Amino acid sequence: MPEPAAQPLLASASRAVHQLRDLGDPLPAEVTARLAEPASAAEIEALLRPHVLVEVSVDEHAGTVTRPGAAPPRLVQHGWTSFLVRVANPHRIEGRLDGTTPGVYGVIDHRSHSARIALPDTLDSVPRIKDAWLQSRLATSGELSGLEAEYHVISVYSRDGGRRTADLAFTMAVEDRPPSLTRPPGNRAAIEMMMTATAYAATLEFDSRPAREIRLDVREPDGASSMAAVTVRDARGRSYPSTAMRLAPDMFFHEHVYRATGEVVVLPDGDYEISVRRGPEYREATRAVRVEPGTDAVELRLDRWVDPAARGYYSGDPHIHAGGCSHYNVPSEGVTPETMIRHVRGEGLWLGSVLTWGPCYYHQKQFFSGASISPPALLENEAMQQAQGMTWSPRPTDRDDESALRYDVEVSGFPSSHSGHVILLGLTDQDYPGTRLIEDWPSWNLPIMRWGQAQGALTGYAHCGLGLDAGTDELPNHVVPGFQSIGSNEIIVDVPLGSADFQAGAEVAPAAELNVWYHLLNVGYRTLMLGETDYPCIYDDGPGVGRTYVRLPSPPRGPQALEAWLGGLREGASYFGDGRSHVFDLAVDGDGAREQRVAEPGPVRVTATVAAWLPETPPPPPEPGRPAYSAPVGWHLERARLDGGREVLLELVVNGYAVASQRVLADGAEREVAFDVTLERSSWVALRILPSVHTQPIFVEAGGRPIRASKRSAQWLHDSVDALWTAKSGFVREAERAEARAAYDQAQAIYLGRRDESEVD
């Protein structure tokens, strides 16, 4: 076989050697120095051979055989080690090399909501989990350029310490495979062997140096212990523990893990950046840590910049899930309350509404009790965790009783889902009368809303802006949407019939989410707006990306915690958003009551206390392919930053329009604000910083007149009912269609009546 050309080989080798250096596993200095001198191909190969973990041979059919190389297969527990891979490609085939670890499971593409974790999550899979101890991935692109010999880099992660045996294999992907690469016919056994990577794998006995258990001493500013989101990265930006090796309560789709004071992470010796945060009410605190002999604990002090609960405002996320989307989906259909409470506590939420829905309905409904719960944040299954190498014990904290879960229902994946996904909060019975299966439920939402309200539940619509984008940021706007998705669709029928209490958002573009709400308010309805996350479907980050703050006379605790919180929503002050800005104690002429009566229209003073926090300089642009500020569009205070500085715009909204504004410095300080405005008629009044926070309105009725602020709003709602029927009626069962049509007609008649009562166009 002719010797590979020295120059292309040297270029390939140099790229791989530089990659090893960047990954923290540089070759000896004498080797890199020799590579910088003129050398033949044979000399280059001789220099690199001792550092090659595996050698891959590509045959004329693009089949591969992987053999052990000369590099000692030494790893480090819970860490990454990188090696050279030599590829012999005598037929000069171009394509992409893919590395696999046969019998070891990792992550299926988690950029999609249909993705799944491949690491099994059931008790009968313990032996498989125990064997899934090694993860490998190419640190280079894997693209083969057609050289007869070239070098790549593989990074190998070991969950375990000590000696263990595993296989490494590579396959070759060739686009538009030409006839010359077609495998020969006739020899079925040979073809099957060629298609099975394990038959051509390298068997290696790895020796993995044990890592250390590092106890995390998580502390609130006042010294109290608590749960927090902890992110551990090494100098190359890699997350620990490895995302592909995680089982609940650690999620493969998170970079962080949730840990309480006294709980541990396992780290090899080295330098790390450890960050800690507990939701948006805290600034991320980061410290550099060197793990070395003698290191057994790290103190992590939380940095809280605002405390709404100290002012009587308690946070909740009314829309999170324990199954489906990015959570484990099969076969155990999700995670347990012991995992969900860890996530809710770690994000500093007082309440998390865990909604059972289509993909996990039959499994998750077992956790419904009709009461709020605050379980210990235990590991889900001791045998499973032990098999996976999680030996640490969960610990209680001083703040555990400040978070609770309530299991309820989202009508998603049900026959009526086309009309918008319904949220039912505070149910006493989760099974619709006369049903055994999801398919038995009604095919439109009004009957479900009435059934929920009959139990005392708060009823509303999830991810309200989906499908309602009108192509404009104007608020309010009068473009009738196509109602082609699963947002606040049938709410425009249910509200006038008294059967929908709220819509929820703070997830996508504010104009798409708030437009329906503004129009409903303009014709006199008291519809609520809530902030939610839809975790981990719209957002994987954690619960509370969108959240709702409710003022209560005392903290919501105990079995009736959710009912107390919902009572505050119905009657008291609240606001919603991303938690990076807050509006406390909104009042009109010193009165914070939601419903106010005055003798006649005239001047009023609107006051509140406002706080917001932004870093002094904007964050750097995200990496290519990653969204800015967690969300591609939608709610984040960074998008409110004015002129690149630290100020944001606070707006006074009257009947849907911003009538006054003030610039507010987002330095975390609480500031008293006041607006003087003349109300010309009965009106609703609110404050907002878009896209970050919005208050519920105060309704001011003047001279005994109800709020009828816009004929155009009433007409828009009437016309939207027609558009909704056109889009959705075909999905309503024939047996239910006449009743649905009658309800739609009744809603339209009500809107026409309110249009005629309105004072202005």
N, C-alpha and C positions, 0 to 999 in steps of 0.2 A: 504494500500500500504506500503511495507516495506520501512524503512528509508534508503536513499542512504548511501553507505559506506563513512565514514568521510575522509579517506585518499585520495582517488581519487578526491572527491569533493573539498577538500582543495587545491590539486594541481591545479585543474582547476580554482578555485577562485583566487589563488595566481597569476597565469599567467594573468588573466584578470585585477586584481588590479594593477599589475606592468605595464600593457599596459595603463591603465588609467593614471598612474603617468607619463609615458613617453609622453603621449599625452597632458599633462598639465592640466588634470582634476583629481587630486588625491583624494582619499577618505579621510575623516577626519583622523587625526593622531591616535585618539583613536581606530578607527576601524582597521587600519592596525596593530596597536600594539596588539590588541586582537587576530587578525588572526595569529600572531606569537606564540601564546600560545596554548597548547593542548586544543582542543574543539571537541564537538560532531558535527555530521552533522546538527542537529537541531540548535545548537548554531551558526554555520557558516551561515546557511540560515537566521537566525534572524538578524545577523549582516549586511548581504548584502541586505536584502529585501528593506530597505528604499532607496537604490541607484539603484534599477532596474527600467529602463524606461518601458520595455515591457517583458512579459513572453510568451514564445512560447511552445506550447504543440505539440508533435509528436505522431500521432495515429499509429495503427498497420499496416496501409497501407502507411505510410510515408507522410500522409497528415498533415497539420499544422493548428493550430489556434493561433492567436496572440491576447493577451489581455494587457490592460494597466497595468503597474506596479505601485509601490508606489512612485517612484522618481518624484519630481515636474518637469514637462516638460518645463524648462526654458532654453532659447537659447540666443544667441547674434547675432545681425544683421551682416551679411557679415563675420561671423566667425563660427568656428566649436566648438561644445560641445559634449563630449563623456559620455556615460552612460553604465551601465551593462545591458546585456540581459541574462535572465535565461531561459534555455532550459530544459523542462521536457521530457524525452525520455524513458518512462517506458518499452518499448519493445526493448530497447537497439539497435536501428537501426543505422548502420554506414552510413554516407553520408556527404553531404555538405549543409550547410544552406546558402541560398541566401536571402539578404534583398532587398525589393523593396519599393518604395513610389508610390502607385497607383495614376494615373492621373498626375504624375509629371515626367518631361522628363529630360533625361540626355544624356550622350555621348555613342553612339554605338562605339565599339572598334575602336579607331582611329590609331591603329598601321598599319592598312591596307589602301591602296589607295582607296579601294572600300567603306571605312567607311563613315558614314554620321553623321551629328549632328542630334539628335532627337528633339532638341528644335526647334519648327516651326519658320520660318523666313518670314512669309507673313502677310499682314495687316489683312486678315480675320481670322487669328489665334490669334489676340490680346487677346481675353478672355482666351485662353489656355496658352499663355505666362504669362498672369497675374497670373494665378493659379499655374504656375510652380515655386513656391517660395521656396520649400524645397528640399534638397538633403540629402540622407542618404547612408551610406556605412558601411559595417562591417570593423572594424579596425583589427580584428583578421581573421584567415584563414577561419573560418566558418566550418572547418572540425569537425564533430561529431564523437567522439571516441567510442560511444556505452555505455557511462555512463548513469545511470538513470537520473542524473541531472548534468548539467555543466553550466559554465558561459562564455559568450563572451562579446565583446565590440562593440557598435555601435557609430559612429560619425555622428552628424547631423549638417547640414549647413542651415542657414536661410538667404534668400536674403532680407527679410523684417523685419522691427521692429514692435513691438506691438503684439496684440493677433490674432492668426490665427489657424484654425483647419485643421488637415491633418490626413491621415491614414498611418500607418506603417504596413507592412506585411512581412512574411517570407515564403519561399517555401523550400522544401527539395529535393535535387538532389541525386539520388541513382544510382550508376553505376551497370550494370548487375543486374537489379531488379529481385530478385527471385520470384517464383510463390506465395510465402506466402505474398508478398507485393502487389500483383495485386488487384486492387480495385474491390469490388464485382460487378458482373453484374446485370443487370435488373433494377436498380434504376437510370435511366438516369439523372434525376434532381439532385439527390444526387452527382452523379459523376461530373456533370458540376459544382456544387457548390464547390466540393473539388478541382477542377482544376482552380477555380477563386480565386486568392489571396485576392481580395477585400472583398469577402464574409467572410473571416476569418481574417480581418485586425483589428488592434487596432485603435480606433479613439481617438486622443489626441488634447487637446486645448493647443497650445504652446504659451508661453509668451516670446517674443524676445526683449532683451534690445537693444535700438537703437545704431548704430555705428556713426562714425564721418566722415564728408567729409574732406579729407586732400588735400589741394591745393599743387601741385607740381611746384616748381620754378626751371624749367630746364634752365641751362645757359651754353652757350659755354664758352671756356676759355677767350674770349674777352668780355664776358658779354652779348652777343646777345642771344635772346630767340630762341628756336628751338623745333623741334619734336624729340623724342628719344624713344628707347625701355626701358621700366621700368619694373623691376621684383621685386615683393614684396613677401617675404617669412616670415612666422612666425618661432618661435623657433623649430617647428617640421618639417620645410621644406615645408609646404603647401603654395601653390600659391594663391594670391589674385588679383582680384576677382576669385571666384571659376571657374575653367575651364569649368565645366559642366553647369554653369549658364550664359555663355557668348553669346551675340549676336554681330554681326558686329557693330563697327569696331574691337571689341575684339574677338579673335579667340580661340575656344576651344582647338585647337591643339598647341597653344603657351603657354609657361609658362609666358611670358611677355605680357604687353599691350603697345600700342603706345600712349604717352601722350605729349601734347605741354605745354609750359610754361603757367601756370595759370589753367590748367585742373586738374581734381581731381580723386582720388581713395577713396573708402569708406572703412574704417577700424574700427574694434572694438578696445577698449583699449587693450594694450599689447605691447610686444617687437617684433620688426621686423628688418629684413635685407633688405634694399632697394638698388638695383643695377641699374645703368643707363649706357647705351652704345648707340652709333649711328653708327653701322657698324664697320668693322675691322680697320678703320682708328683711332679708339678711343680705349683706354684701358678701361676695365670695371671699373667703380668707384662704390664702395660699402660703405654704411654707416649704422650704427646701429641707430635705431629710436625707441623711446618709445612714444606710443600714449596714452595720458592721458588727463584729463580735462584741457583745455587751449591749447591743440595742434591743430592747424588749418592749418599749412603749413610746408613743408619740402623743403629745398634748395638742389638741385641736380646739382653739377658742373661736366660737361663733361670733360673728360681727353683725348684730341686729341694728338696723337703722330706723325702724319704725315698729311700734307695737299697738296695732289697732285694738287688741283685746283690752289693753289698759284704758282705752276710751270707750269700752263697751261694745266694740264691733268684732264679730266672730266669723271667721272664714269658713266657707264650705265649697266643695266642688260637687255639683248635683249630677255629674255624669262621668263615671269611670266604670271600667269593666275588669272582671277577674278572669274572663275567658274570651277567646276569639281575637281577631286582628293579630297583633304582634305577640300576644300571650301564647303559651302552649295551647294547641287546639285539639290534638289527638294524642293518645286515646282518653286522657283523663279530663279533657275539656276545661282546662284553666287551673288557676291557683286558688289557694284557700284563704279564708279570712285572716289567718295568721300571717300570710304574706302581704295581703292588701293593707292591713293596719300598719305594717312596717313602712310601706310606701307613703301612706297618708301622714303618719307621724314624721317621717323623714322630710316631708315638704311643709311641715308646720301648719297643717290644716286641722281645724276643729272637727269638721265633718266631711266624710266622703260617702256619696251615694253610689253604691255598687249595683249596677243595673244588669240584671239577667236579660239576655236577648237571644235571638235565633240560634247562632252557632253553639251556644253553651247552655241553652235554656234548660234542658232536661237534667243536666248534671248540676248546674249552679243553683237551681231553684231549691235545692236541699238546704241552702244556707239562709233562706228567708225565714224570719221569725215574727215580723211585724213589730220589731223593737230595735232600738239602737244598741250596738254592742261595742265593747272595747277590749278585745281579746289580747292575751299576751302575744308578742311577736315571735312565735316559736318557729323552728324549722319544720317544714311540712311533713317530712317522713324521715325518721332517724336512720333507718336502714339505707334509704336512698342517699342521704347526705353523707353517711359514713362511706358508702361505696364510691362516692364522688370525691372523697377526700376532705369534706368539710367537717372538721373536728371541733370547731369552736361552739361554745354554748351561748344561747341568747341571754341577754341581760335586761332586767327592767330598768326604767329611768324615772327621774323625778317628774317628768312631763307626760308620762303615758296617759294619764286620765284626761289630758287636754285634746285627745283625738278619739273619734268614734266612727264606726261604720253603720250604715243602714242599707240592707239589701232590699231593692225594689225592682221595677221592671221598665225596660225600654221596649216598645213595640216596634222592633226592627227585625226583619226577616220573617215577619208575619204577613198575612194576606193584605192588611191595610197599609203596609209600609210605603207604598207608592204615594199615599196621601201626606207623607211626612212622618218622621220617626217620633213617636209619642213617648214622653217621659211621665211616669206615674210615681209621685213621691209621697210616701206615707201610707201605703196600702195596708190593709188588714187581711186581705185575701188576694193572692196573686194569680188565681185561676179564674178566667172569665167563665161566667155561668154556662153550664151545658157543654163545656169543652174538655177534651182529653189531650188533644194534639194542637200544635200551633196552627195547623191547617183548618181547625174548626173555628178559629176566631173570626170576628167580622172582617169584611173586606173594605170597610171605610172606617174612619176614626171616631165619629161622633158618638156611636153607641159605647165605645170603649171609654171615651172621656166622661160620659155620664155615669158609667159604672164606677170609675175611679172617684169621681166627686161624691158619689153616694156613700163611699167609705170614709169621706173626709180627706181624701188625698188631694194634693196640689197637682194639677194636670197641665202639661205644656208640650212644647216642641223642641227637639234637639237640633244642634248645628243649623241654626235657623237660616243662615245665609246661603246654604247650598242650593244652587239652581235659581237664585233670585238676583244674581248680578245683572244689572241693567246697562252695563258698559259706561257708567258714570259714577263719579264720587259725590255728586250733588245729593244733598239731604235737605228736606225730602225731595225725591224725584217722582215723576208721574209716568214713567215708562212701565207699561204692564209687562211683567216677565212671562216666560214660557212655562214656568212651573215644571221643569223637566227633571228635577232631582228630588232630594229627600229632606229639604229644609222645611221652613214654616209654610206649608202649603194649605192644608185644610183649616189652619188657624183662623183664616178670614171668614170661614163659615162657623166655626165653633165658638168664637168670641161673641158675636152678636146673639148667639143662642145660649149664652151663659155657661159654656162648657169647657173653656180653656182659660187657664190662669196666667200662663207665662210662655215666653219663648226664651231659648238659651243660646248663647253664642260666645263672643270674644275669641273667636277662632279664625275667621276669615275677614274679608274686606268689610270695614264698618258700614259702608253704604248699603251693601247687600243685606247685612244683618239688621240694621236699624230702620230701614225704610218702612217695612210693614208696621213695625212698632210705632213709629212716629205718626203714620196715618191713622192707626187705631186710637192713639191718644188724642189726635186732633178731632175725632168725632165723639169723644167723651168716654171711651173705655178706660179702665184702670189696669190694663194688661201689664204684667211685670216683665222685666228683662233681667236675665241671670247670666253670669259668666260661668262657663264650663270648659272642660278639657276634651272630653271623649277619649280618655286615655285607655288603652294605647292604640287607638284607631286613627284619629286625626293627629294626635300628638303622642310620641313615644317618650318624651322627656321625663314624665312623671305626672302624678295628679297635681291639679292646681295651676296648670299653665294659664288657664282662665279660671277665675274664682269669683265668689260672691261674698260680700261682707254685710252682715245683718246686725243692727243694734239691738241688744237685749239687756234686760235689767240684771241678769246673772248668767254665768257661763252655761252653755248647753251640755249637760252631763246626764248620764243615766239612761234608762230604757226609753225615755220620752225626749231625748236630746233633739232628734230631728223634728218632732212635733213642735217643740219650743222654738226652734230655728224657723220653721215654716210659719209659725204664728207671727214672728217678728217680720218676716217677709210680707205677710198679708197686711199688717197694720202699721208697721214702724218704718224707720229709716233704713235704707240699704244702698249699696253701690256695687258695681261689678267692674271687672277689667283684668289686667295682667298682674296686679299687686305691686307694681312699681310706682304707682301714684295713688293717692288716697284723698277722699273728700269727706271730712267728718262734719256732722252737725249742720247740715244744710237747713237754713231757716229763712222764712219770709217775714220781715218785720219782727224778728226775734222769736217767731213761732216755728218749731220744727215739725208740727203735725202734718201728716200726709194730706189730710182734707181740711181746707180752710174756707170760711165764709166771710165776705166783706160786704158792706152796704152798697158800694158802688165801685166801678173801676177807678184807677188812679195810681199815683206813685207808690212804689214799695221799695224796700231795701232788702236785697238778697245777700245773706252772709254765710260763711262756712270757714272751716279750717282745712288748709290744703298742705299736703306734703308729697314730695316726689324726689326720686334719687336717680341720677345718672352719673357715671364716671366723668371726670373732668374732660377727657378726650374720648371721641368715639372709638369703638373697638376696631381692630384691623378688619379688612374685608375677609369673608370666609374663604375657605379652600374651594377650589373649583369643584362644582357639582354639589356643594353643600349650601343650604339656605342661610340667609343672614338672620340672626336673632331667633333661632329656632323655627320660625315660621316663614314660608315663602311669601305670604301676604298676611295682613291681619294686624293683631294687637301686640304692640311692643312700644314702650316709651321711647326707645331710640328713634323710632320713626316720627316722634313729635319734636325732636331736637331742632331748635331754630338757629339757622345760620352757622351751623357747626359748633355753636356754643353750648352752654349748659341750661339755657332757658327753654321752657315749653309754654304753649298757649292754653290758658284756661278760658273757656267760653261759657257765657250765660246763654242758655237756650230757652226760648219762649215759643211755644206752639210749633216746635220743630226747627226754628231758625235761630242762628247765633245772632244775638242783638247787641252783645258787648263782649269784650275780652280783656284779659290782663296777661302779661308775661310773668311767669313764675320761675324762680331759680330752683332747679332740681338738685339741691345740695343736701336733701334729707331733712331740712329744718321744717317745722310746722309753722305756717303763716296764716294769720287771719286775713280774709279777703272780703270785700264788700262791693256790691254793684247797686247803683240806683237806677231804676227803670220804671217806666209808666206802663201799667197794664191797661190796655184799652178795652178789654172785655174779659170774660171768664177765660182762664188760661191755665196751662200747665207749665211749670218752671223747673229747670234742671241745670246742673253744671256738668261739664265734660272737659277732658283733655284727650283728644283723639290722636292716635288710636291706643289709649291706655286705660282711661277710667270714665265712667258715666254714672251719675246718680239716678236713682228712681226719682220720678217727678214729685213735686208738691203741687196739688191741684187747688187752685184758687177760684172759687165761684163768686162772682160779683153780682149783686142785685138780684139774687135768687135765680140767675140764669145758669143752665148747665153749660159745660164746655162743648161748644160747636164751632171749632176754630177754622174750618176749611170745607167749603163745598167741594173743592177739587179733591180733597182727601176722600170724602164720602163717595164721590163719583169713581175715583180710582179703585177703591175697594169693591164697589159694585161691578165695575168692568173686570176686575181681577177674578171675581167669582166665575164669570163666563169663561175666562181663559183657563181657570183651574178645571172646570167641568170638561172642557175640550180635551185637556191633557190627561185627566185621570178617570173619567167615567167609564172608559173601556175596561178598566181593571176592577171595577165594582161588580160583584156577582149580580146576575140578572134578577135574582130573588130580592136583592137589597137595593136595586137601582131606583125604583120609584120612591122609596123612602128618602134616599139620598138626594134625589132631584127636588123633592119637596123641601128638604132642609136648605138646599142651596137657594131655592126661590125665596124662602122665608128670610134668609140672611140678606139677599139682595133688596127685598122690600124694606127691611129695617134700615139699610144704608140709604135708600132713597128718602125715607122719612127723615133721617138725620141730615141728609143733604138739604132738604127743604127747611130744616130748623137752623141751619148754619148762618152765621151773621156775615161772613165774608167769603169771597171767592177763594 
